[in-house]
Amino acid sequence: MFSIRFTLGVCFRKRWVLLVKSPYSLRGLGEPRVPGSAAAVWMSQASLFLSSTISSVAQEQACILCPLVDISSWWHTALGFAPSPFNRQIPFCPDCSAVYGRKSTTSGYYRIRPRADREPFLAFCDMSDGGGWTVIQRRSNGRENFNRKWDDYKLGFGKFQGKNDEYWLGNDHIHDLLARGEYSLKIDLMDWHGERRYAIYENFQLENYRLWFGTYSGNAGDALSGGSNFEDQWSASHRGMQFTTFDKDHDQFLAGNCASENKGGWWFNRCHAVNLNGRYYKRGKYSGPHDDGLVWSTWHGMWYSLKYSAMKIRAPFFIDRESGDGENSQAS
């Protein structure tokens, strides 16, 4: 005779289709090996459902907090119970801080939903480094083309499967995340010798795709503000700059298009001291007609293309309640 209680939750085609928990013991429902018993019906239904969906579960770790499908009809038929309070809608988390707050402390891809009136989307949640970081950009291997059109940057592009897949989350998604309140931006960088640096900017904002940020801290240098050379800051600072792609020119460079020259969409001035969406050069140092690499000028200068970058955001009042999984989210 069964006396267990169990919870069943699986993903099917990238969304939760079942998440139920029996508040009752299965004792007394009958022997599952006896045809027609309630326990036998339950086990048959569960086995059939799992066999058809188990191959889909591995495709997405992200289905943690998702809307539920109403399965009350066969649940009640199989077990003969009244509607359970556990069979209800559970909302998506608005960002990775909220996912972390649900004690989901493993780094990986999760579906988040900053706005209730828009569809949820996948993002990588970095649960190391204090946890709760929503990664909005990552460069790690040069396999993804970042020299894209305006609409690609608007909607997002890249792969959302492996730990170090390259992607741009999408300006619309980033804007929706930042509209929820004040966020800090942290940028993780790594060169081709394995040395790592970081930069943190408080009060990171994106107003109609225009970039704003506050106080800097870190050890990579304040390149977003144009670097340490005051004379160059007026033309290199990214503060207040509109986003530019090769097919939509909003930069301050009157003689050309910075995105076309530098092979990626970015908040260009005329043109940049930072370009984390530039061309991915292997081995670091490069040459050419334009300084179009993956550049953070205050660390290695304009003619060194970094191996790795990740841009991630988190509410500044986020409190680390757990230690996370300890996973280093940077490329090794």
C-alpha positions as CSV (number, residue, x, y, z in Angstrom):
1,M,0.0,0.0,0.0
2,F,1.2,3.5,-0.8
3,S,1.7,6.0,2.0
4,I,3.8,8.6,0.1
5,R,2.9,12.1,-0.9
6,F,4.5,13.5,-4.0
7,T,4.8,16.6,-6.2
8,L,4.9,16.3,-9.9
9,G,6.2,19.2,-12.2
10,V,7.5,18.9,-15.6
11,C,8.2,21.2,-18.6
12,F,6.7,20.6,-22.0
13,R,7.7,22.8,-25.0
14,K,9.3,25.3,-22.7
15,R,6.5,25.9,-20.2
16,W,5.1,24.2,-17.2
17,V,2.2,22.0,-18.1
18,L,1.9,20.2,-14.7
19,L,2.7,21.2,-11.2
20,V,0.5,19.5,-8.6
21,K,1.0,18.4,-5.1
22,S,-1.3,15.9,-3.4
23,P,-2.1,17.1,0.1
24,Y,-3.3,13.6,0.9
25,S,-1.7,10.3,1.5
26,L,-2.2,7.7,-1.1
27,R,-2.9,5.1,1.6
28,G,-6.3,3.7,1.3
29,L,-6.7,4.5,-2.4
30,G,-6.2,0.9,-3.2
31,E,-3.3,-1.3,-4.5
32,P,-1.8,0.3,-7.7
33,R,-1.4,-3.2,-9.1
34,V,-5.2,-3.8,-8.9
35,P,-6.8,-2.6,-12.2
36,G,-9.4,0.0,-11.6
37,S,-8.2,1.2,-8.2
38,A,-7.7,4.9,-7.7
39,A,-4.0,4.4,-7.2
40,A,-3.8,2.4,-10.4
41,V,-5.5,5.1,-12.3
42,W,-3.2,7.8,-10.9
43,M,-0.1,5.8,-11.6
44,S,-1.3,5.1,-15.2
45,Q,-2.1,8.7,-15.9
46,A,1.2,9.9,-14.4
47,S,3.3,7.3,-16.3
48,L,1.6,8.2,-19.6
49,F,2.2,11.9,-19.0
50,L,5.8,11.6,-18.0
51,S,6.7,9.3,-20.9
52,S,5.4,11.8,-23.4
53,T,7.2,14.8,-21.8
54,I,10.3,13.6,-20.1
55,S,12.4,14.3,-23.3
56,S,11.4,17.9,-23.1
57,V,12.4,18.5,-19.5
58,A,16.1,18.5,-20.3
59,Q,15.7,21.2,-22.9
60,E,15.0,23.9,-20.4
61,Q,16.1,24.4,-16.8
62,A,14.1,27.6,-16.8
63,C,10.6,26.4,-16.0
64,I,10.6,27.2,-12.3
65,L,7.9,29.7,-11.8
66,C,5.4,29.5,-14.6
67,P,1.7,29.6,-15.3
68,L,0.0,26.3,-14.7
69,V,-2.3,24.5,-17.1
70,D,-5.7,23.5,-15.5
71,I,-5.5,19.8,-15.0
72,S,-8.3,19.6,-12.5
73,S,-10.5,17.4,-14.7
74,W,-8.3,14.3,-14.7
75,W,-6.8,15.0,-11.3
76,H,-10.2,15.0,-9.7
77,T,-11.4,12.1,-11.8
78,A,-8.4,10.0,-11.0
79,L,-8.4,10.6,-7.3
80,G,-11.9,11.7,-6.6
81,F,-10.8,14.7,-4.5
82,A,-12.3,18.2,-4.3
83,P,-10.4,21.0,-6.1
84,S,-7.0,21.4,-4.5
85,P,-5.6,24.8,-3.4
86,F,-2.3,23.7,-4.9
87,N,-3.7,23.7,-8.4
88,R,-3.5,27.4,-9.1
89,Q,-1.6,29.9,-11.2
90,I,1.9,30.8,-10.1
91,P,3.4,33.9,-11.7
92,F,6.8,34.2,-13.4
93,C,9.5,36.0,-11.5
94,P,10.2,39.6,-12.7
95,D,14.0,39.2,-12.6
96,C,16.8,37.0,-11.4
97,S,16.8,38.6,-7.9
98,A,13.2,37.3,-7.4
99,V,14.2,33.9,-8.7
100,Y,17.1,33.8,-6.2
101,G,14.6,34.9,-3.5
102,R,12.6,31.8,-4.3
103,K,15.8,29.9,-3.2
104,S,16.6,28.9,-6.8
105,T,20.3,29.4,-6.3
106,T,21.8,27.5,-9.2
107,S,23.1,29.6,-12.1
108,G,21.3,28.9,-15.4
109,Y,18.6,30.0,-17.8
110,Y,15.2,31.0,-16.3
111,R,12.1,32.5,-17.7
112,I,11.4,35.9,-16.2
113,R,8.6,38.4,-16.8
114,P,9.3,42.0,-15.8
115,R,5.9,43.2,-17.2
116,A,2.7,41.3,-16.7
117,D,1.3,42.6,-20.0
118,R,4.2,41.0,-22.0
119,E,5.3,37.5,-22.6
120,P,8.1,36.0,-20.4
121,F,11.5,35.4,-21.9
122,L,14.7,33.5,-21.2
123,A,17.7,35.1,-19.4
124,F,20.7,33.7,-17.7
125,C,20.6,34.2,-13.9
126,D,24.1,34.4,-12.4
127,M,23.7,33.0,-8.9
128,S,27.4,33.3,-8.1
129,D,28.9,36.6,-7.1
130,G,26.2,37.1,-4.4
131,G,23.4,35.8,-6.7
132,G,20.4,37.4,-8.3
133,W,22.2,38.9,-11.4
134,T,20.2,39.0,-14.7
135,V,22.8,38.7,-17.5
136,I,21.9,41.0,-20.4
137,Q,25.0,40.4,-22.6
138,R,27.7,37.9,-22.9
139,R,30.7,37.4,-25.2
140,S,32.8,34.3,-24.8
141,N,33.8,32.6,-28.0
142,G,33.1,34.7,-31.1
143,R,30.5,32.3,-32.5
144,E,27.7,34.8,-32.5
145,N,27.5,37.7,-35.0
146,F,27.0,41.0,-33.1
147,N,27.1,43.1,-36.2
148,R,23.3,43.2,-36.4
149,K,20.4,45.4,-37.4
150,W,18.3,47.6,-35.1
151,D,15.5,45.1,-34.9
152,D,17.8,42.3,-33.8
153,Y,19.2,44.4,-31.0
154,K,15.6,45.5,-30.1
155,L,14.3,42.0,-29.8
156,G,17.5,40.1,-28.7
157,F,19.5,37.4,-30.4
158,G,22.0,34.6,-29.7
159,K,21.8,31.2,-28.1
160,F,20.2,30.6,-24.7
161,Q,21.2,27.0,-23.9
162,G,24.8,26.6,-22.6
163,K,26.4,28.4,-19.7
164,N,28.7,30.5,-21.9
165,D,26.5,31.0,-25.0
166,E,26.8,34.4,-26.5
167,Y,23.7,36.7,-26.6
168,W,22.2,40.1,-26.4
169,L,19.0,40.0,-24.3
170,G,17.2,42.7,-26.3
171,N,16.8,46.4,-25.8
172,D,13.1,46.0,-25.2
173,H,13.7,43.4,-22.5
174,I,16.5,45.4,-20.9
175,H,14.3,48.5,-20.9
176,D,11.4,46.6,-19.2
177,L,13.8,45.3,-16.5
178,L,15.2,48.7,-15.8
179,A,11.7,50.3,-15.7
180,R,11.0,48.3,-12.5
181,G,13.3,50.5,-10.5
182,E,16.9,51.4,-9.8
183,Y,19.4,48.8,-10.9
184,S,23.2,48.4,-10.7
185,L,25.2,47.3,-13.7
186,K,28.2,45.0,-13.2
187,I,30.5,44.2,-16.2
188,D,32.8,41.2,-15.9
189,L,35.8,41.2,-18.2
190,M,38.6,38.7,-18.9
191,D,41.7,39.0,-21.1
192,W,43.5,36.3,-23.1
193,H,45.8,35.6,-20.2
194,G,42.9,34.7,-17.9
195,E,43.1,37.9,-15.8
196,R,39.8,39.2,-14.7
197,R,38.5,42.8,-14.0
198,Y,35.1,44.3,-13.3
199,A,33.3,47.6,-13.3
200,I,30.1,48.5,-11.4
201,Y,27.9,51.4,-12.2
202,E,25.1,52.5,-9.9
203,N,21.7,53.8,-11.2
204,F,22.0,52.1,-14.6
205,Q,19.1,53.3,-16.8
206,L,17.9,52.9,-20.4
207,E,15.4,55.7,-21.4
208,N,14.1,55.1,-24.9
209,Y,17.4,53.1,-25.5
210,R,19.5,56.1,-24.3
211,L,22.2,55.1,-21.8
212,W,22.5,56.7,-18.3
213,F,24.6,55.5,-15.4
214,G,25.9,56.8,-12.1
215,T,28.8,56.2,-9.8
216,Y,31.6,53.9,-10.9
217,S,33.5,51.4,-8.8
218,G,35.8,48.5,-9.6
219,N,39.2,47.7,-11.0
220,A,38.7,47.9,-14.8
221,G,38.6,51.7,-15.0
222,D,35.7,54.0,-15.7
223,A,35.7,53.5,-19.5
224,L,32.0,54.2,-19.9
225,S,32.6,57.7,-18.8
226,G,35.2,58.1,-21.6
227,G,38.4,57.1,-19.8
228,S,40.9,59.0,-17.7
229,N,41.8,61.6,-20.3
230,F,39.5,64.6,-19.7
231,E,40.1,66.0,-23.2
232,D,38.8,62.8,-24.8
233,Q,35.8,62.4,-22.6
234,W,33.6,64.8,-24.5
235,S,33.9,62.6,-27.6
236,A,34.2,59.2,-26.0
237,S,31.9,59.2,-23.0
238,H,28.9,56.9,-23.4
239,R,26.7,58.7,-20.9
240,G,23.5,60.0,-22.5
241,M,24.2,58.3,-25.8
242,Q,21.5,56.8,-27.9
243,F,21.8,53.2,-29.2
244,T,23.2,52.9,-32.8
245,T,23.3,50.1,-35.3
246,F,24.6,50.1,-38.8
247,D,21.1,50.6,-40.2
248,K,20.0,53.3,-37.6
249,D,22.6,56.0,-37.0
250,H,22.1,57.9,-33.7
251,D,25.7,58.5,-32.8
252,Q,27.5,61.9,-32.6
253,F,29.9,61.0,-35.4
254,L,28.8,63.3,-38.3
255,A,31.3,61.9,-40.8
256,G,30.1,58.3,-40.6
257,N,28.4,55.5,-38.6
258,C,30.2,54.2,-35.6
259,A,28.3,50.9,-35.6
260,S,29.3,50.3,-39.2
261,E,33.0,51.0,-38.4
262,N,33.1,49.1,-35.2
263,K,31.0,46.1,-36.2
264,G,28.3,46.1,-33.6
265,G,25.4,48.0,-32.0
266,W,26.3,50.1,-29.0
267,W,25.7,53.5,-27.3
268,F,28.3,55.3,-29.4
269,N,29.5,58.9,-29.1
270,R,32.1,59.7,-31.7
271,C,32.8,56.9,-31.4
272,H,33.8,55.0,-28.2
273,A,35.9,54.1,-25.2
274,V,34.0,50.9,-24.7
275,N,32.6,48.5,-27.3
276,L,31.6,45.2,-25.9
277,N,29.6,44.2,-29.0
278,G,32.5,44.7,-31.4
279,R,34.3,42.2,-33.6
280,Y,35.7,39.2,-31.7
281,Y,39.4,39.0,-32.3
282,K,41.3,36.0,-30.9
283,R,44.7,36.4,-29.2
284,G,43.9,39.9,-27.9
285,K,46.0,42.4,-29.8
286,Y,44.8,43.3,-33.3
287,S,45.2,45.9,-36.0
288,G,43.0,47.3,-38.8
289,P,41.5,50.5,-40.1
290,H,39.2,50.8,-37.0
291,D,39.5,50.0,-33.3
292,D,36.5,47.6,-33.7
293,G,37.4,44.9,-31.2
294,L,35.8,43.9,-27.9
295,V,37.2,46.9,-26.2
296,W,37.5,48.3,-22.7
297,S,39.9,51.1,-23.2
298,T,40.9,51.8,-19.6
299,W,42.3,48.3,-19.1
300,H,44.1,47.2,-22.3
301,G,43.6,50.1,-24.5
302,M,41.7,50.4,-27.8
303,W,43.8,47.9,-29.8
304,Y,43.2,44.9,-27.5
305,S,40.1,42.7,-27.9
306,L,39.1,40.9,-24.8
307,K,38.2,37.2,-24.5
308,Y,35.1,37.5,-22.3
309,S,32.6,40.0,-21.2
310,A,29.3,39.8,-19.4
311,M,26.9,42.6,-18.5
312,K,24.5,41.9,-15.7
313,I,22.1,43.9,-13.6
314,R,20.6,43.6,-10.1
315,A,18.7,45.8,-7.7
316,P,21.2,47.6,-5.4
317,F,19.1,46.8,-2.3
318,F,19.3,43.1,-3.1
319,I,20.4,41.2,0.1
320,D,22.4,38.1,-0.2
321,R,20.4,35.5,1.8
322,E,22.3,32.6,0.4
323,S,25.8,32.0,-0.9
324,G,24.6,30.8,-4.4
325,D,26.0,27.7,-6.0
326,G,29.5,29.2,-6.0
327,E,29.8,28.7,-9.7
328,N,32.1,31.1,-11.6
329,S,29.9,32.4,-14.4
330,Q,32.9,33.6,-16.4
331,A,34.6,31.6,-19.2
332,S,37.6,29.6,-18.1
